[in-house]
Each structure stands twice: as structure tokens, then as C-alpha cells.
Amino acid sequence: MDLVVGSILEGKVTGITKFGAFVALPEGKSGMVHISEVANSYVSDIKEFLKEGQQVSVKVINIDREGRINLSIKKAQQPAPGNAPRPAFERRPPRPRSAPQRGARQPVDPASMTFEDKLKLFMQDSESRLSDIKHNNDRKNGARRKK
């Protein structure tokens, strides 16, 4: 059986380090599961999730030029229907602001606005954001008014 990226195999944990675990694969080969590929949650101590000699299902995620095999346990598991990963292009909803800002505009129905009104709002918002960014960068870079 030839190892191919994307294939799911059964293996046995042969060694555990602070950065990952080594897994024995069929045909005498071995690969490594990085600590970030052990579980879908944060893993501070890999020994809480894996033990030496444990049988695990792993997915081959990469084989580099030197022949090292990178494995993933979390990608080998089927995701729960409600916990399916979101597409990378899907935008997250904006975070609510803690307090209303002075001069904040009331929400306007975009369908009732003309193109010019939309353009005007966009330009105002853009200028406001750019001035905030410039102000924050000046503060970080130590730019101060000289007396």
C-alpha cells in the first residue's frame, strides 16, 4: 500500500514529545502528528489526548521531499453535522460596539438610497477609518507634537 496525501490510515502511537506524537504506519513507515493536529480544541499537553501504544486513525496531510510524513488526527475524524467548518470566504458578523459613538448615524435601509447617497456614506466611512488608522499608527510610532 503506497502512502498518498489524503489517505486515512490506522496507526499506533510510538512516541510522544512536547510538540507532537510519532505514529507507526503500515509497511514499517512512521509519521508525526503535530500538536496542532491532535484535536479540534486547544492542546496544551499532548499526553492528555494520547498515550504510547494507543491505536489512532490518522490522515496523511503532507509528505515532504525528505520523505517525512505529516499526519493529522483531527482531520481523520468526521466532523459533527452541526460543527462543520465554515468556508474561509464566509464573513463573520461584525462585533457589536461597546458604546454608541458621538455623531453615529442611524441605520438606513440601503434599498431606499440612491447611488450617490451610498457613495457619500462609503466615502465618509472610509475617511473616518483611514484617519483612525493613521492616528493609531502615529501613536505606536511615537510621533508627538513638538512644542
Residue pairs with C-beta under 8 A, 6 or more apart in sequence:
1 26
1 27
3 9
3 25
3 29
3 60
3 63
3 69
4 60
5 60
5 61
5 62
5 63
6 59
6 60
7 59
7 60
8 57
8 58
8 59
8 60
8 76
9 25
9 26
9 57
9 58
9 59
9 60
10 26
10 55
10 56
10 57
10 58
11 23
11 24
11 25
11 26
11 31
11 55
11 56
11 57
11 58
11 71
12 23
12 24
12 53
12 54
12 55
12 56
13 21
13 22
13 23
13 24
13 50
13 51
13 52
13 53
13 54
13 56
14 22
14 23
14 24
14 30
14 52
15 21
15 22
15 52
16 22
16 46
16 47
16 50
16 51
16 52
17 46
18 35
18 46
19 34
19 35
20 32
20 33
20 34
20 35
20 37
20 38
20 46
21 32
21 33
21 38
21 46
21 50
22 30
22 31
22 32
22 33
23 30
23 31
23 32
23 33
23 56
23 58
23 71
24 30
25 31
25 58
25 69
29 69
30 69
31 58
31 60
31 68
31 69
31 70
31 71
32 68
32 69
32 70
32 71
33 56
33 58
33 71
33 72
33 73
34 70
35 43
35 46
36 43
37 61
37 70
37 71
37 72
37 73
37 74
37 75
38 46
38 49
38 50
38 73
38 74
39 49
39 73
39 74
40 74
40 83
43 49
50 56
56 73
56 76
57 73
57 76
57 77
58 71
58 72
58 73
58 76
59 71
59 72
59 73
59 75
59 76
60 69
60 70
60 71
61 70
61 71
61 72
61 75
62 69
62 70
63 69
63 70
64 70
79 85
105 121
108 121
110 118
113 121
